[in-house]
């Protein structure tokens, strides 16, 4: 498991199961600061045909983070071979509002709300 | 100069409007160290607002409503503060001000900061796009552009409009060699 931790957040990539989890609160100052997280997500796309992104524990994401997520989804869409499932939490308000947009960017995306 | 419909909300002195004001004087410490304060302030404002949306144990809908309002306030306040911290200048020495008004069925934010003439001109160009184009299409086009490396700016406003149903307006007032730029965000609750 590759784990990246910052103040108030954690990103973990489990290569064996093809899953990435992001939890905590993410308010980094622009897409440049999200690059380490973006790299983990992009590596995961390169290494798996089926990938799960677990956001159920992500309580807050700012617009730069939403843009980083969108970039990941677009990369997965363009990769063609990669099936992506995103797991969200219906009880976390921002997720109900913003995650559905990702389906428009990648219609083949599976979005599951627990 | 106003863009969109910018309301002049009476102050609590003469209108009895419930409001919360925060002022930040931005010259004392560098931006990177101040950044974490955006989240602290935004979360405080989200928590503050929950007092006006109390929980009723016998009605589960009140829990959902409180979480929705708290989430919306935290998100919008955080985006406005991030914009102010990223794009404000400090030539004249104006503070960043964040005001939140609790009106009947609406919450209105007014965030103001000093801006250089160049930043003000760039912002006005973007505002003209927001006001003249379909914001949903603009949102998705910006997402696709960012995926291939274009700049970061503008998504905060578009997410407020598309994901939170917010109405936005702006006011630009010249102050010496700079501008005082105010952004007004109105959400229905």
Interface residues (C-beta under 8 A of the other chain):
Chain A: X7 X25 X27 X29 X30 X31 X32 X60 X62 X63 X64 X66 X67 X70 X71 X74 X75 X91 X92 X93 X94 X97 X98 X101 X104 X105
Chain B: X32 X35 X36 X38 X39 X67 X68 X70 X71 X72 X74 X75 X78 X79 X82 X86 X139 X140 X143 X144 X146 X147 X152 X155 X156 X158 X159 X162 X163 X164
